[in-house]
Amino acid sequence: MALQLKTFENINELYDFAAQFLQQKVKDGAKTFGLATGGTMQPLYKNLRQSDVDFSSCTSFNLDEYIGLPITHPESYFTYMQKELFEQKPFHKSYLPNGLAEDAELEAQHYNELLAKHPIDVQLLGVGENGHIGFNEPGTAFSEKTHVVTLTESTRQANARFFDSIDEVPTKAITMGIDNILQAKEVLVIAVGEKKRAALESLLQGEATVDSPITALQQHANVLVLTDLNISLA
């Protein structure tokens, strides 16, 4: 397993490092970036907004999008990315799954075709408390490509803080599959806070199992994990 771990006592230093890491990848010629959303990524995107990084010749692919939310909805991932990064640091082209597509399964297939044409140089990942990456919940085959998912109750509860009530949280999404993530040349994982400890321990110290999707990264040749947790590699 070609997995590297960097632990930070200061969370600001972690995000400074992550931002500098991505800036260096652009300078080194990386052209296609896989992007993630959620609270974990907000400090990173803030740091990038304030930097001199130039993504204007780069392409981005987001991991996922809710099904049924208009892109103008404040909690759509389209809106999130515009607010957190794209308005100030635009890419040449940015792709997200279309959560309003008439045929979600066909949209997932289309997204796979786009990814095949634009191999990802660097994939950015957070991780859910149950080990999910993107919206690939426990039980997802490591060979799964972009697909339609029914969100688990725990994931909907975790995201409910962004909505007025749990009833407003979408029940389905389109997400890159684990296979798509593994196809990236390099993966950068950010996992902060005690709630992520079990998931990170499964990656760093456990065996690869569909019960914890993040453990699929043990099969990848180039993974860097950034965390503020005191966890050692097995």
Summary of the structure (lengths in Angstrom):
residues: 234
radius of gyration: 16.5
end to end distance: 10.7
largest distance: 46.9
contacts: 768
relative contact order: 0.19
helix: 38%
strand: 19%
